[in-house]
Amino acid sequence: MIYSEGGKIISKKNHACGGNEWLIVRTGADIKIKCSTCGRVVFLSVDQLTRLTKKYIPCEEVNV
């Protein structure tokens, strides 16, 4: 799956804060995501993020 900056991820498991929405902040060799609920920032590889993802919302749909 190809991820782009500004997109949102809905994760399979909830974060410790209770939220499951993540904003993609940076892409590259690893991907930086930020929890929409508490603001925690996490770096994951593309493979790890693909396993974590339940639904991906591209940035075009997020900004509308």
C-alpha positions as CSV (number, residue, x, y, z in Angstrom):
1,M,0.0,0.0,0.0
2,I,1.2,3.5,-0.8
3,Y,0.8,6.0,2.0
4,S,1.0,9.8,1.5
5,E,1.5,12.7,4.0
6,G,-1.7,14.1,5.3
7,G,-3.6,10.9,5.1
8,K,-5.3,9.1,8.0
9,I,-4.9,5.6,9.3
10,I,-7.6,3.7,11.2
11,S,-5.7,1.1,13.2
12,K,-6.9,-2.4,14.1
13,K,-6.0,-2.0,17.8
14,N,-6.7,1.1,20.0
15,H,-3.8,3.2,21.3
16,A,-3.3,3.3,25.0
17,C,-5.2,6.6,25.1
18,G,-8.2,5.0,23.5
19,G,-7.9,6.5,20.1
20,N,-7.5,4.5,16.8
21,E,-7.0,7.4,14.3
22,W,-3.5,8.3,13.2
23,L,-2.3,11.2,10.9
24,I,0.6,10.5,8.6
25,V,3.2,13.2,9.2
26,R,6.2,12.0,7.1
27,T,6.9,9.2,4.6
28,G,10.2,7.7,3.4
29,A,12.1,4.6,4.5
30,D,10.0,4.7,7.6
31,I,6.7,6.4,8.3
32,K,6.0,8.9,11.0
33,I,2.4,8.8,12.4
34,K,0.8,10.9,15.0
35,C,-2.2,9.9,17.2
36,S,-5.1,12.2,16.6
37,T,-6.3,11.8,20.2
38,C,-3.2,12.3,22.4
39,G,-0.5,13.6,19.9
40,R,1.9,10.7,20.5
41,V,4.4,10.3,17.5
42,V,5.5,6.9,16.4
43,F,7.9,5.8,13.6
44,L,7.0,2.5,11.9
45,S,8.3,0.7,8.8
46,V,6.0,0.3,5.9
47,D,5.5,-3.4,6.6
48,Q,4.6,-2.7,10.3
49,L,2.1,0.0,9.3
50,T,0.5,-2.2,6.7
51,R,-0.1,-4.9,9.4
52,L,-1.5,-2.3,11.8
53,T,-3.9,-0.6,9.3
54,K,-7.6,-1.4,9.3
55,K,-8.5,1.4,6.9
56,Y,-6.5,4.1,5.0
57,I,-8.1,7.5,4.1
58,P,-6.1,9.4,1.5
59,C,-5.3,13.1,2.1
60,E,-7.8,14.2,-0.6
61,E,-10.7,12.7,1.4
62,V,-9.4,14.0,4.8
63,N,-9.2,17.7,3.7
64,V,-12.7,17.7,2.2
